[in-house]
Amino acid sequence: MIVLNAPVQQDKIIETLTTYNEEGLTFEFIEKKGMKLYFNTNATDLEATAKKVKEIIKETPYGAVLYFQVTAE
């Protein structure tokens, strides 16, 4: 499971990750608890996937100035 801690732009993050499908990597939004967003993924290496999620979000127009954290659980 991938967990994002983001105080703003949560709807855009959810949309970005749930519509992402490159190299067979997909994400499914599970739930929101406060500032945390929980996603399931089909990836097996969760640490590498957490880094990839950070790259994906940083490449968006809103992600360059967004403060957020990504962790694997």
C-alpha positions, -999 to 999 in steps of 0.1 A, spaced: 0 0 0 12 35 -8 3 64 15 5 100 6 4 127 32 -8 159 15 -27 188 30 -39 202 -3 -47 192 -39 -59 158 -27 -86 154 -54 -60 161 -81 -36 136 -66 -63 110 -65 -72 117 -101 -35 117 -112 -28 83 -97 -60 65 -105 -57 74 -141 -20 66 -143 -12 34 -163 23 33 -177 45 2 -179 16 -17 -163 18 2 -131 -17 11 -117 -31 26 -85 -65 22 -68 -77 48 -43 -88 31 -11 -95 58 15 -88 92 29 -80 98 66 -73 134 74 -44 144 52 -35 108 43 -45 92 11 -42 54 8 -37 36 -25 -33 -1 -35 -10 -8 -64 -1 -38 -85 36 -32 -80 56 -56 -59 85 -33 -49 67 -7 -28 97 14 -19 106 19 -56 69 26 -63 68 53 -36 97 70 -53 79 67 -86 47 82 -72 67 112 -60 81 116 -95 47 113 -111 32 140 -89 62 163 -92 58 162 -130 23 176 -128 16 214 -130 5 214 -94 31 191 -81 62 213 -85 51 235 -56 32 210 -35 44 198 -2 37 161 3 52 129 16 50 94 1 56 62 21 51 25 15 32 4 41 
